[in-house]
């Protein structure tokens, strides 16, 4: 069997430019060089999310693991990012949940705080 090189969620978005503003300008992702008006990929730290413009986008959910979810919360809050759930220690992880302009939920988690 072939080795999996990566797995990327595809999120439906209503307005590509608005979504790029969120992922690139607010979250620090880079837009793919091969992008077009209705489909692109954004990446950061070797991970990527694909964005597909859709006339009737349905919200999706993704999970991002990183080093410090609380620091991400503190960085995003003053930028006006919609925070659905502030830093919450779930026992297995410290998590926050944010929402993109299309209602897609992004849960961000790190090791639980001690």
Secondary structure, DSSP 8 states (H G I E B T S, - for coil): ---------EEEES-HHHHHIIIIIIT--EE-TT--SSEEEEEETTEEEEEEE-TT----EEEEE-S-HHHHHHHHHTTT-EEEEEEEE-SS-EEEEEE-TTS-EEEEEES---
